[in-house]
């Protein structure tokens, strides 16, 4: 290419270096924060450019230009279970995800806007340098596109489903979401260090796939963590002072307003005795089709409550959704300030801004462990059922101010010495938490809680952590790492004794050597789903057979805390359990042509090879590996924990982490599956944080290789 046709080099490129470590993790060192985030944009584009741009097109409501009509949305409101979200370009336009950013750009914090612009410049620099290799549909990204992406994540993953679920004919139920977070205080640590563990539980290969990085601007920023593709910010991570993590929670953050329509004019709705005009905006979509690019223009409707998601013209009704921070263009501000927080006071000050609508947030530093059931919940008038559509024609149903941070359920350095939340209710976040189910309001949670505290509110992961961490002992770092990878199958504590009694009380079962042998294997099992475990295979196919023979709800008793109410001496319970075991053995033989099959032959990940996995998603173990079952009986894992992080607080702090797929999407890269191999071996990789460690484990360098030596004291 002639020199005069080369793209002009961005000046920020000369102020940043990207050090890739032995696992492909970028450690980005910039002279300024703008340079650092430029480098982060460039590094992310090196590894995941196409997936990043599908995210940006998604937030813009432009995926139809790449994927065709299907991306518009089935009936315009389309739910994708594996992606945990309502989908479609129409929904993005209806939510004004990008348009609101354009209209309110001047409300974005100028410092944050510079960060967004710098990240965008890094992405665009990579595209310009590699234009010939980049797909033609990838154009460029703007700061507004990135803020729109952050808005999109909050609206569709955090807010819109709660609202749509309040419609009487909600077409789908949200899948069970998971994540784990737990920490021990110095007094509960064998070496006196706070230890913080997080696992995100997300699908591994969709829009929630994670990317790990370490960002350094000397004297201003030293943070590491995970971003979703296309984002410059860490949802879970650490800096040189604090560590933070997030798990899914269920505050009641969004509402549906039932609007009365004027029978004489369906574009008018009633409010306080007078008709108001429904606002109409038109959006034109470019749609890739068999004959090329076509266009389609569709209307979007709004009341003052928010977007209209459903019309019932026969009953003269419309339904509008109200979402927290709907007009906000400051989602990036929240994430950036968390990354910059240096102590608990600063961290809580960010949370108090109500820029993050949900998440259980766990915070640690060298001295403190703190947890808060974060939410953006408006104060609402009593006398209405806020778990269903409410009258939109009354002023009384308008939202009041959000509950202030001090009203949220939260715990700081509890006497128990530990905190945990595995998507359990707030009051189960430690032993004797003192939190009350109905505080701060009866409608605060999406599911109506009982007024009394009960162990039945626990899922198996929370139950396991409360039992282990609630012991009167101090934990070593190795024990905490082991707990991070724990695969103890809590439901087996009931299922195995039930099967043992069934065989003992039914002489006929003793004549079946396969059944008798399976029960002996189960009785001698340590109840962990290891790759060499025969018992885990028996139990998995037992559960599958039990569900198919009887019902999902009947199986669900074993998976929930109510398992302890099951009468193990009941002849009927024993009969059904034994029948399912016989069926399970038949299934195993049918699939694998033998009765004894180690779990690692069943549960695998395909990632440039086939690797055995020990987790078990079905039984809600702390370390799940899960995915669709194939026709040959194997499970191809593509879900479970999406990132693992263990941090030992100190000066300097130490950290270990893992991504289930690795840092690269290039099958030819060693970082396509290097972490998948570690995962299969129950190992973590170091997350190198000090200059000495980074330089000692650097695999490649983009930029001035001496920058870290020159700019960071060590």
N, C-alpha and C positions, 0 to 999 in steps of 0.2 A: 504494500500500500504506500503510495507517495506520502512523504512527510506532511505535505499540506492538507492531507485528508485525515490525518490522525486526530482523534478528539483531544481537546485541550485538557491538560492535567489539572485536576482540582487542587488548589493550594493546600487544603487540609491533608491531602495524601502525604505531604512532606513532613507533617507534624505527628505522625502516628506510626506505630509498629504493631504488627500482629504476630505474636509468638504462638505457634501451634505446638501443643505438648504431644506426648506419646499416644494419646487417645484422640487427637484431633481437636481438642478443646482450645478455642482461641483465647489467649490472654492479651487483651488490647491495651496498649500503653500509649497515651496521647499527651501532648504538651498542654492542651486545654481540654475541657470537657467536650467542646464541639469536635475537636479532633478525635477524641476517644470514641464518641458515638458515630462519627463518620466511619472509623475503622470497624465498629461493630456492624454497621449496615453493610459494609463491604464484605466482612467475614460471613455474615448470615447469607448474603447473596451467593457467595462462593459455594455454599453447601446446599441451599434450599430455595433457589431463586423461583422456580416454577410454583412451588407450593406457597411461597410468600405472595406471589402475584395472584394466585387464585383467592387468597385471603383478601387482598386489596380489591380485586374485582367484586368479590362477595360484598364487602362493605360499601362499595360504590353502587351495588345493584346492577352489575354489568357482567355477571357470569354467563348470561345467555349468549353473549358475543363469542364465547369460547366453547360452551358446553351445549348450546342449543335450547330449544323450548322447555325442556324438562327443568332447567335451572330457574325458570320463571316461578315455579311453584305449582303443585297439583292443587287446583282450585284456589291458587294464589296463596294459600296457607298450608304448607306442606311440612310434615314432621319426619325427621330422619332419626330413628332410634340410636344407631351406632354413633351418630354425631351429637346426640343429646340436645337437639335444638330444632326449633321451627326454622324452616328454610325458605329460600326463594328470593329472587330479585325483587318481586313485587313487595314482599314484606319489608325488605331493606328500604325501598323507596317510600313505602307507607310510613315507616318509622323515621323517615327524613334523616337517615344516618349520616349521609355525606352532606346533604343540602344544609342542614342546621350548622355544620361546621363552617361551611362557606359563608353563611349569613352572619355567623357570630365569631368569626376569626379574631376580631379585636378583643374578645373576652378571654382568649387563651393567654395564660401567663407568658410574658415575653421571654423569660429565661427558658421555660419549657418549649416554647415555639422554636427557639434556637436549637434546642436538642433535637426536636423533631426534624427540623430542616437539615441538620448535620447528618442524622441517620439517613434521611432520604438522599442526600448528596452522595453518601457512601454507596448506597444501593445503585443509584443512577450511574456513578462512576464505573462500577463493575459492569453494568449493562453496556455502556459506551465502549469500554475496552474489549468486550467480548461480543459485540453486536452480531458478528457473523455466526456465532454458535448459539445465540439466544433465539428462542422461538419468536416469530414475527408478532404474535399477539401481545407479547410483553413490551410495554412502552416505557413508561417512567412512573415514579411515585413522587407525591408531593407531601409536605408536612400535614396538609389537611386530610390526605388519604390515611395517614397513620393515626391521627386522632379519630377519624371515622372508624377505623378498625377497632380501636379501643372502645368506642361507643357501641359498636356492633357486638363485641364480646359481652358487654354488660347487658345490653337490651335483650339479646336472644338467648344467651345462656343463663342470665341471672334473673331476668324480669318478666319477659313476655309469657313464659309458660305458666307462671303462677296466675297471671291474669286469665289466660285462655282456659285454664283448668277450672275456673269458677263458672264457666258457661255450663248450663245443664247438659248440653249434648257435646261436651268436650270429646273430640274424636280419638284421643289417645291418652295414655298415662305415661308420665315421665319415668324413664328407667331409674333403677336404684343407682345413686351416685356414691362414690366412696373416696376417701382419702384418710390417711392417718397422720397424727401429730402427737408427739409426747416429749416430755422433758423432765429431768430430775434436777433438784436444787443441790447446791454444794453439800448440804448435810446428808443427802441420800446418795452421794457419789463417793466411791471408794477412794478416789484421789482428790476429792474436794472441788472438782470442776463441774460446772453446769454442762449437761449433755442434752442436745436437742436433736430429735429425729423427725423427719417428714418423709411420707410417700404421697405423691399425688396418685390418684387412681383414675386414670383416663385411658381411652383407646390410644393405641400406639401409633396409628398411621392415618389419622384424620386431622381436622383443623386444630385439635388439642395436642398434637405431637409437640414435644418439647425440644428446646435447643439450649445447651449449656454454654456459658461464657464467663469470663472474668474481665472486668473493666477497671483500668487504673488511670487516674489523673493525679499525679503527685500533689499531695496536700489538699486535695478536694474530693476525690472519690476513689474508693478501693472496695469494689463490690463484685460478688459472684452469685450466680443463680441461674434460673431457667426462664426463658421467654417462650411464648407461643410464636410461631413463624410470622414474621412481619412486624413484631413488636420490639422496640428498643429497651423494654423494661422487664424487671424480674418480679414475678408474682411471689415466688418462693426464693429465698436466698439469704445472703449474709453480706455484711461489710466488715470493716476492721473493728467495729464496735458492737454490733448487734447481729442477731439472727432472727428471721421471721419465717413463718409458714402459714398456709391457708388450707382449710378443709371445708367441704360443702356443708352448708347449714340451710335451714328452711324458715327464715323469717317471712312474715306476711307483708311483703313489700309492695305488691301491685294490686290494683282493683279493676273491676269491670263496672261500668255505669250503664244501667238500662235507661235509654233515652226514649221519651214519647215523641213520635213523629206526627206532624200535622197531616190528618187524612186528606186535606186538600192540597198539600204540598209536601212531598216526602223529603224535601231538602230543607225542612224547618223542624226544629226540635223545641220542646217546652222547657223553660227554666223560670222558676218563680213566677208562674202565671202568665208569661209572655213567650211568644215564638222568637227563636233565634235562628239565624241562617247557618246551615251546615257549610263549612268551608270546603271547597273542592279544588284540588290541585291535579294537574294532568302530568303523567310521566310517560315518556316515550322510550321504549326498549328496542334495542337493536338485537336481533335474534339470528344466530347462525342456523341456516337451514340447507336442505339439499340443493337449492337453487342460488345459494349465496346468502348475503345478509338481508334480512327483512326487518320491517319496523312494525311495532304495535304500540298504540297509545291507550293507556288505561287511567281511569280516575282514581284518586285517593281522597277519602272523606274524613273530616275532622269535626268534632265538637270542642268546646273549650276544655273538656276533660282529657281529650287525646284522640288518637286514631280510631276510626270505626273499623272493627274487625268482622262485624256481622250485621246484616239487615234482615228483619222479619217484616216484610211489607204487608203481609196479610194481617198481622197483629199491630201494625203501625209502630214498630219498635226498631231501634238500632242499639248496638252495644259497642261502647267505646272503652278503650283501656287507658288506665292512668299508671304511668311508670315513674319511679323515683328518679330525680335528676334528668328528666326527659329532655329538657332544653340545655343541659350542661355540655360544655365543650372542654371539660377539665379532668377527664378521666386519666389522661397522661400525667397530669399534675400530681394526682394521688400516688401513682406508682413511682414516679421520679422522687418524690419527697420521702417515701418510705425507704427507697434505696439510699437516701442521703441522711436519714435519721441517725443520730449518734447516741441516743439514750432513750430511756422510757418516756421521759417528758416529751421529747420531740416526736416519738412514735405515736403516742396518744394524741398529740396535737394534730397529726395528719389524719388519724382515724376520726377525730371529732369533726372534721370538715364534711362528713357525709358524702364523700366522693366515690366510695366503694359500697355498693348497695348490699353486699352480703359477704360471707365467709367467716368461719371461726378463725381467728388470728392468734397464733402463738408467738410470743416474743421471748427472747432470752438475751442476757448479756453475762458478764462474768459473775454477777451477784444475784440477778433476779430471774425468776420465771413468771410470766404473766400471760393470761389468756382472756380473750374477750369474744363474746358472741356478737360479732359486728353485724350491723344491719342499718338500713335506711328505712325506718318504719315511721310513718306519719301518725300523729295523734289523731284519733278518730272519735266521733260522737258515739256515745253509748246508745243502745236501743236498736241498732241495725246489725244484721248478720254480715260481718265483713269477710266471711268465707264464701259468699255468694254475690251475684250482681246486686248493686244497691241502687235506689232511685236517683237518677241523674237530674231530675227536675226540681230537687230540693237543695237549697243552700246548706241545709244542715249536714249533708253528706260530703261537703267539701273537706279536704284534708286540712288539718292544722299543721303546726310546725313538727319537724322530726323530733323523736325522742333524743335528748342530749346524751352524749357518751356516758355520763355518770349513771344513767338509768339502765344501761345495758347490763346483762349478766356478765360478770367478769371476776377474775380471781388473780390475786397477786401473792406470791410466796405462801401458798397454803400450808398449814401445819403438817399435812400428809407428806410434803416434800416432793410431790410430783403433780403434773398436769397432763391430761390427755384428752383428745377428742377425735373419735373415729366416726363422725357424723351422728353422734348421740346427742340427746337433749342437753342443754347447758348444765342442768343440775347433776349430771353424771360425769362431769369433767374431772373429778377427783373424789376420793373418799370423804364423806361428810362435808360436801361442798358448802352447805348452808344456803344455796340458791333455791328459790321458790319457783315452781312451774308456772304460776300465773303472773309473775312479774316480768316486765313492767306493765303489761296489760293482758287481759284474757285473749285478745286477738293478735298478740305479738308474733306468735308462731303460726305457720301456714296450716299445720294440723293442730286441732284443738287439744290441748293437753289436759290430763286429769289434774285436779288440784293437789293430789298427794304425790310424793316421790315414790317410785317403785323400780325395783331391779328389772322389771319387765320392759322398761324403756330402753334397755341395753340391746345392742346388736352383739354378735359373737366377738367382733374385734374389740369393742369396748369392754366386754366382759373379760376377755383374755388380759387386756392391759390392766384393768383394775385389780384383777386377781394377782398378777405378777408384780406390778409396781406397788401394790398395797402391802406387800410383805414387809416385815420388820427387818430390813437388811439394807446394806449399802451395795450399790451396783458398780461393777467395773466397766471400763470402756468396752471390753470384749463382750461382756454380757449385754450391754446395750446394743452393740452391733448385731449380736445374735438375735436379740428381740426384734430388731428391724427386719430380719430375714425369717422371722418365726412363721412356721406353717402348722402349728398345733391346731387340730381339727376339733373344735369345742363340741359340735353336735355328736361326735363319736362317744363322748362321755355318757350319752344315753343310748345311742343306737347299738353299740357293742354289747353292753350288758343285756339289752333286750334280746338280741340275737342269741347270746349265750344261754339265757334262760329258756328261750324258745327251743333250742336244740336239746337242752337238758330235759324239758318237759314233753318233748314229742319224740318218742322212740323211733318213729318212722324216719325222721330226719337223720338219725344216726346211721341208717343203712345206706345213705347217700354219701359216699366217701368225699366227693367234691364239696358238698355243703359242710360236712363235718370238718374237713381240712380248712376251708375258708374261715369258719368260726374260730378254729384254733389260731390261725394266722392273725385274725382280728384281736383275739384275746391277748396275744403276746406282743401286740403292736404298741409303739410309743406314741401313737396318734399324731404323728407328723407326716405330712404328705411329701416324703423324700422321693427322689427319682428312682431309688431302688426298692420302694415300698410296694409289696404285693397287696397289702391291706388297703392302701388308698385306692387302688384300682377296683378292688371288690366293693369298697364303700361308694365310689362314684357311680358304678353301674348299678349298685343296689338302689341308690337314690333315683337314678333314671328309671329303673324298673318300677319302683314304688310309686313314683309320680304317674307313670303311664298306666299302671294297673288300677290305681285308686284315684288320686287326684293331686293336683299341685298344692291345694290348700292343706290336704292331709299331710303331705310331705313337709309343707311349710312349718308345721308344728315342731319338727325336729330342728329346723334351722333358726327358729326364734327362741326367746327365753322361756316360752311356755313349754319347752321340751321337758322341763322338770316336773310338769304336771302329768306327764304320760304315765299310766299305770303299767309298769314293767311286768307285773304278774297277770295282766289281763290276757286270757286265752285268745281273744280276738286280735289284740295288738301283736301277740307272738305269732299268730297264724299269718297275718298280713306281712309282718317283717320277714318271716321265713319264706313265704311265697315269693317275695321280691328278691331274696337272695338266690333262690333257685333260678329265677328268670335272669338275674344278673350274670350268673355263671354261664348260662346258655348264651347270653349276648357276647360275653368275653370270648367264648369258644368260637362263636360265629365270626367275629371280627378278626381274631388273632390266631385261631386254630390251636389254641391251648388254653388251659384254665388259669395258669400262673403267668401274669404279665406285669412286670415292673411298671410303676407309674410313669417313669421317664420314657417308656415306649409308647405310652398313650398321649401324654401331654408334652408337646414339642413346640418350638418356634422355628419357622422357616425364614432364614435370613442369610442368604449366601451359603446355605447348608442347613442341616437339621440338627437342632440341639435340644436335649431333654430339659424339661422345666419341672420344678418341684411344687410350685404353688397350686392352689385349688380354688378357683373363683366361686364354685358352687357353694362351698361351705363357709364362706366369709372369713377365711384365714387372714392374718395380718399381712402376709406376703402372698397376694393372689397372682396367679397366671391363668388367663382364661381366653377363650375364643370359640369359634364355631367348630362343632364336631363334624368331621368329614365322613364320607360314605364308608371308609374303611375303619371307622371307629376312633381314629386318632383325633386329638384336639389340636388345632393350629392356633397357638396363642397370638392374639393381637390386642389384648386388653389386660388390665390389671394395674399394677403400679406403673405410672408413666415417668417417674423419676424418684430416686432415692437419695437422701442427703442425711448424713450424720455429722454433727458438729460438736467438737469439744471446745467450749469457750476457754479463752486464755489469751496471753499476749506473747507470741502470736497464737491465734486459734488454729486448730487442726480440723480438717474436714475430709470426708470420703463421700463419693457419690456414684451414681450409675444411671444411664439411660438404657431402656430395654433394647433399642435399635442401634444406638450410636449416633455420631455427629453428622454422618454423611449419607446422602441419598444415592451416591454413585456406587454401583455394585463392584466397580474395579478398585474402590478405595479400601485400604485396610480398616478404615473407620466406619465402614458400612455395617460390620457385624462384630467388631472387636469387643464391644460391651455386651452383645448378645452371648458371646462365649463366656465372658465373666459371669454374667447372670446365670447361665446354665451351671456354672461351678460354685454358685453361692458366694461369689466374691464381689468386693467393691473396689473401685479404683481410688487412689488418692486425688483429692482436688487441691492441686498445688497452689499455694497462696503467697509465699514469700519470694522475693526476687531470686534468692539462691536456689530454691526448689524449681522455680519456673525455668531458669537458665539451665539447671542440671538436667531437666527433662524436656528441653525444647527439641522438636523434631524438624521444624521448618520456620522460616522467618520471612515475613513480607514487610519491607521497610528497613529502616536503620537498625541493624542487629545489635548495636551498642546502646540503643536508647535507654533500655532498662538499667544498664549499669550507670549511665550518665545522669539519669533523672530521678532515680529512686534511691534514697539513702539506705545503706545496708551494712 
